[in-house]
Amino acid sequence: MAGLGQSDALPNLEGPFRPNRALDQAARLAECTAPDNLVWQDGHLLFTSGNAVLLLDGLHDHGREAEQILRFENSVTAMAAAKDGSLAIGLGNDGIAIVGGEHDGTAIPTVGDLMGGVPTALCFADPHTLFACMGPGEDSAPHAEGTLWRIDLRGAAPLCLASALAAPSGLLLRNLDTLLVAEGARCRLVECAAGTPRTPRVVLDDLPGHPGRLAWGSGNTIWLAIVSLREGPVAAEPYGLVLRLGAGFAPRASLHGRSGGRSRGVTSCLETRGELIVTCSADDAVLSVDLAHVSEN
């Protein structure tokens, strides 16, 4: 990635994973505690911090203070936006709340027979159909695994699409038939069927770190947040990394925030208007990267 300030390559970061300072050199849009869950809704950028949903206007006005628009009793663990203006909010052991749209006020305290599960990733197929990755709750047995569900907000019984997922942390609807799930504990992406239970198929294995949220990019590419590295000399320290995936899920480029930098612990990302917005939980920052200066390996 030319022009972003190369650094010495770490042993497990080569080729498209080669380190740079793209995130450390990015503009800081806002600062708040452990931001996450970026979504674009009605022309506004929304994200979460603790138990609040925040709105950030004026993406070119750096250093703006984000406006709190929603607040809950529990921390927000996942969020998704639908085209009708509604939001699905994951609230830890309290389940899922729908805010706005036709299903405004709908509360989903349990998904299927899963009592006490924690929503870890959400996405809409349409305003009536929600997909949810659920992780173990606070009272779950050690090493409990995650699940993927299809939820009909009009009242039909939820359908479990996949089980035995290892820390599902990102979710993306590829088309009407398939979903991508990021398995944080196994450092990989798997493909699941969107309409019927099916054994997940591995589409990208051996990632350099633990994946977080997924987001669509321009040109049918996919952005993948990497929260931390899985091995190497800085594995124990926070690290910032975003991957750009092309055809066949091949890594094409990466943006880094070094272990000693100021943009570590990337949890989510969102491409809009030629910029990549990135949340860095370890450094309490929302960043903006000008994609005009990002080249692919």
Buried (B, 14 or more C-beta within 10 A) or exposed (E): BEEBEEBEEBEBBEEBBBBBBBBBBBBBBBBBEBBBBBBBBEEBBBBBBBBBBBBBEEBEEEEBEBEEEBEBEBBBBBBBBBEBBBBBBBBBBBBBBBBBBBBEEBEBEEBBEBEBBBBBBBBBBEBBBBBBBBBBBEEBEEEEBBBBBBBEBEEEEBBBBBBEBBBBBBBBBBEEEBBBBBBBBBBBBBBBBBBEEEEBEEBBEEBBBBBBBBBBBEEEBBBBBBBBBBEBEBBEBBBBBBBBBBEEBEBBBBBBBBBEBBBBBBBBBBBBEEBBBBBBBBBBBBBBBEBEEBEEB
